[in-house]
Amino acid sequence: MKQLLEHLAKALVDEPDQVDVKEIESDRLIILELRVAEKDMGKVIGKQGRIAKAIRTVVNAAAANENKRVVVEIVE
């Protein structure tokens, strides 16, 4: 899941070197914290959060195969 989120985020931003994903895993839950450059924050969130929602949908679909739940948090 971490690699998928990193790949998606790096494709969206202007500064892919500053994309950082931290993974916190428990039994059935994975929390992914996404950090990007401050100027790229709008590109990752999108208008009215549409890009962020799409990213969460793709990651959750991939996690469904493993019977896990994924929470994607975009942090500063």
C-alpha positions as CSV (number, residue, x, y, z in Angstrom):
1,M,0.0,0.0,0.0
2,K,2.8,2.4,0.9
3,Q,4.5,2.0,-2.5
4,L,1.1,2.5,-4.3
5,L,0.5,5.7,-2.5
6,E,4.0,7.0,-3.1
7,H,3.7,6.2,-6.8
8,L,0.4,8.1,-7.1
9,A,1.6,11.1,-5.1
10,K,4.8,11.4,-7.0
11,A,2.9,11.4,-10.3
12,L,0.8,14.4,-9.1
13,V,3.3,16.8,-7.6
14,D,6.0,19.1,-8.9
15,E,8.6,18.0,-6.3
16,P,8.5,14.2,-6.1
17,D,11.7,14.1,-4.0
18,Q,9.7,15.6,-1.1
19,V,7.0,12.9,-1.1
20,D,7.1,10.9,2.1
21,V,4.8,8.2,3.2
22,K,4.8,6.8,6.8
23,E,3.0,3.5,7.4
24,I,1.5,2.5,10.7
25,E,0.1,-1.0,10.7
26,S,-2.1,-3.0,13.1
27,D,-4.0,-6.2,12.7
28,R,-6.7,-5.1,10.2
29,L,-5.9,-1.4,9.8
30,I,-3.2,0.5,8.0
31,I,-2.7,4.2,8.5
32,L,-0.7,5.9,5.7
33,E,0.5,9.5,6.4
34,L,1.3,11.3,3.2
35,R,3.6,14.4,3.3
36,V,4.3,16.5,0.3
37,A,5.9,19.9,-0.3
38,E,3.8,22.8,0.9
39,K,3.3,24.2,-2.6
40,D,2.1,20.7,-3.8
41,M,-0.5,20.3,-1.1
42,G,-3.3,21.7,-3.4
43,K,-2.4,19.3,-6.1
44,V,-2.7,16.3,-3.8
45,I,-6.0,17.5,-2.3
46,G,-7.6,18.9,-5.4
47,K,-10.7,21.0,-5.8
48,Q,-13.2,20.2,-3.0
49,G,-11.0,17.2,-2.1
50,R,-11.7,15.3,-5.2
51,I,-8.1,14.1,-5.9
52,A,-7.6,13.1,-2.2
53,K,-10.9,11.1,-2.4
54,A,-9.8,9.4,-5.6
55,I,-6.4,8.5,-4.0
56,R,-8.2,7.0,-1.0
57,T,-10.5,5.0,-3.3
58,V,-7.7,3.5,-5.3
59,V,-5.7,2.6,-2.1
60,N,-8.7,1.1,-0.4
61,A,-9.5,-1.0,-3.5
62,A,-6.0,-2.4,-3.5
63,A,-6.3,-3.1,0.3
64,A,-9.5,-5.0,-0.1
65,N,-7.6,-7.9,-1.7
66,E,-5.7,-8.3,1.6
67,N,-8.8,-7.9,3.8
68,K,-7.4,-4.7,5.4
69,R,-8.7,-1.3,5.9
70,V,-6.6,1.7,4.9
71,V,-6.8,5.2,6.2
72,V,-4.9,7.8,4.1
73,E,-4.1,11.0,6.0
74,I,-2.6,14.0,4.2
75,V,-0.5,15.9,6.8
76,E,1.7,19.0,6.7
